[in-house]
Amino acid sequence: MKCPGCGFPESKVIDSRPTVEGNSIRRRRECLACQKRFTTFETIETLPIIVVKKNGGKELFDKQKLLAGVLKATQKRPVDAVMLVNEIESELQNTLRQEVSSTELGEMVMHKLKERDEVAYVRFASVYREFKDIDTFLEELQVLKERAGSVKE
C-alpha cells in the first residue's frame, strides 16, 4: 500500500479489525520509510447484478428498492425486512450469475416471506402477482389455509 505522506510503496500492518457492519476490514498501517500511520479498508469485490424486467429491460439490482417493497409488506409485522433483503442479496451474489429475472427475484421474496409471516406474504403477493379482484385474493388465502391445515395434522 502506497504511503499517502511520502509515496513509499511499502507499509506494515499494525492492527486489523472488522468494521461495525462486518463487511470490510479496517487496517492501521505504518509506512516503512517515514513511519507515518494511516488507515485502509479492505472490502470484498462483488459483481454487479442486473435485473431483467418483465418487459425485457435491464437495470442494476437496487437493494434499497427491494427493501422498500419488503418494508411495505412487513409493516407492523414481526419480520426483519433488512435481514430478509440481505439474505436475498447474499444468495444472488453466491450464484455468481450476473443476471436475474425480476420474476425470480419476486419469487425469492415470496418464498422467504411465506416461511416467516403469512400476512406479509399475502401483502407482497397481492402487489407482486397483481391480484385483480377479491376472488384471486381469496384463492391465495385458501391455498395458505389448506397448507396450514395439513401442517397441523
C-alpha positions, 0 to 999 in steps of 0.5 A: 500500500502506497504511503499517502505522506511520502509515496513509499510503496511499502507499509506494515500492518499494525492492527486489523479489525472488522468494521461495525457492519462486518463487511470490510476490514479496517487496517492501521498501517505504518509506512516503512520509510517515514513511519507515518500511520494511516488507515485502509479498508479492505472490502470484498469485490462483488459483481454487479447484478442486473435485473431483467424486467418483465418487459425485457429491460435491464437495470442494476439490482437496487437493494434499497428498492427491494427493501422498500417493497419488503418494508411495505409488506412487513409493516407492523409485522414481526419480520426483519425486512433488512435481514430478509433483503440481505439474505436475498442479496447474499444468495444472488451474489453466491450464484455468481450469475450476473443476471436475474429475472425480476420474476425470480427475484419476486419469487425469492421474496415470496418464498422467504416471506411465506416461511416467516409471516403469512400476512406479509406474504399475502401483502407482497403477493397481492402487489407482486402477482397483481391480484385483480379482484377479491376472488384471486385474493381469496384463492391465495388465502385458501391455498395458505389455509389448506397448507396450514391445515395439513401442517397441523395434522 
